[in-house]
Structure formats: structure tokens, C-alpha cells
């Protein structure tokens, strides 16, 4: 057993089975053995690859999106540019490079990064030292929000812990992580039903309760609704709510058992975008989307940006650019262009934000 697995087993023996959210939180954020606390998991040599690592165009388009939102806000003289879960700093680096096309916007913004991993903070510092005079790091979202703000969260909500409940003949029972007869980690169900949950789902259905993600969206929505700005969320998950177990573990770009390697494999869940949008509305913000990543990037001018870069690139570079954008907008249930969705919560006084007016797509840009 890994060191974290041993600690978890001892914790369960002392305190009883763990809820799925607590298990996820310990696997990802344990101060010594947590997945994000001890390693850089990104890229070909890591466990997964995110959109900013696939193509620079992704971040450049988001940077131009942010500049457009700033203009729609009336071009405030000072604004916070916040990224949640900045990874290696690649996305922020690309966004800032694009922001340089509008010098007044670049001058107005200060960069704030919400990151708990000391390993990744160092990677971000290395990436941004030439782009930002002094990025500001925060452990919590509320620490990063002050005054007008544009918030970007790419593959952030999927890593926030959630709880799961299973429909039994007696009602909904919480799914727990306990120990099997050999002392290994195993899933089980709480003995008591949860009377706060209702609904006529079939027996065996799994209901996920993403409390942490909903709270994060609500916090940003409340802030931008009162102080001005917008929050952009890009992640994988369905546009409509439903039942199902979406908890998954990834190691070396392959799926593994979610209980097999705690602390050594990434744990994520699918984001319920319908509930996130409803939460943003309830918090007083306007909700834009969700739309697919493919539609969003095409509406922002993905094809035009590719063509502009290609005119100054070598044939090998053009091939790399083409391969990257194809991966970003590829269609299919498990492909990034369709599986990934984009949602914004914004100050209700702002007009429809760029990327969400799909009627503006040129015909050749439609799926």
C-alpha cells in the first residue's frame, strides 16, 4: 500500500468510513502525500494534458476574450485577472501575450493565481517571471476577489471534491470508502438513508452532489454581479443534469481504479453545467452558455488565428498547429470539442459575451 493508502486505512479504522468528498480531498490535497502537493502532473511525461499544453491558440483566444470583456465593462483603470488552478502557468502566459495586443488592458490588469500546490506555484513563477512583474498567489478564491475581476478556470471544477449517493429500495444512501476483509480500500453504503434527498430515480442510480464546485461558482457569480466582471469556466461534463457515477482516476494518460493508488493518480469528476449555470443565476449573475468548446473557440476566431500564425510558420510548425487545434475542436462523445463545455457568469449589465453568440459562426465553422 502507498503511504497515503496506509494513512487512509488507519483513519478509517479510527473514525469509520469516509465520504467520497473527503476521500477525494485527501487524495488530491493531503499536505505530504496529496497528488497535487508533490508533483507536476501535466504534459506527455505526466498523467494528463490540458488544452493550454496542446496549443498556444487556446490561451491566446481566451486572453482576447478577456480583453473584449474588459472593454464591455467600460475599460476600468484597474482590474484583477484571476486564474483558478493555473497548472504550469501556460494558460496565463498565453493569455497575457494576447492581452498585449491591447496595451491599455494589459496596463490595467493585475494577475492573481489561486493555487495550493507548492510544486505548481514554482512552475507558474518560472513561466510568468518574464510576463508579469509580480503575480499574486492565493490559497482561496475569496482572497483573490477584490473589485472588478475577470476570472478564468480551465479544468478546475472537475478536481473539486463531491459526494455520491446511491438509490436503494429504502431511499438514497451515501456512498462511502471503507475497508474490505483484507484491510484494503473498498466502496460501501451508509446504513442510514438521507431523507434530504428525494426523486424517483431507478434503483442503483448514482446522484452526485458537487457542493465545492457549486460554492466556487456562486462565490464568483456573487462577486461579478456586484463588483463587475465575469467568470469563465471550461471543463468536461454534460450540458444537462442527470444521474451517474463520473468519478475517475487517471495515471500516465490511462484510467485506473479510483481506490487503487490514492495520492499517486489524479481524481476528477464530470461537471454538471446545468447546475453550475443555475447556481450563477441564483447568485445574481447572468449565465452565458453552456456551449461546446468547439463552438466557443470557433466563434472566437480559432480558424482565423490559425491562418494568421500559419503565414509566419514553417511547414512543420503549421502541422503542429493544425494537429493541436483539431484536437481542441474534435467532435465525438469523448472528444475535447464536444465533451468540454464553456460557461460564463457575468455582471447582468454586460451584453452577450464573446463566444456565446453561436449565430455569428461562419458556415464553414459550424460542426
Secondary structure, 3 states (H helix, E strand, C coil): CCHHHHHHHHHHHHHCCEEHHHHHHHHHHCCCCCHHHCCCCECCCCCECCHHHHCHHHHHHHHHHHHHHHHHCCCCCCEEEEEECCCCCHHHHHHHHHHCCCHHHHHHEEEEEECCCHHHHHHHHHHHCCCCCCCEEECCHHHHCCCCEEEEEECCHHHCCCEEEEEECCEEEEEEEEECCCCCEEEEEEEEECCCCCCCCCCCCEEEECHHHHHHHHHHHHHHHHHCEEEEEEEECCCCCCCCCCCEEEECCEEECCCCCCCCCEEECCCCHHHHHHHHHHCCCEEEEEEEHHHHHHHCCHHHHHHHHHCCCCHHHHHHHHHHHHHHHCCCCCCHHHHEEEEEEECCCCCCCCCCCHHHCCHHHCC
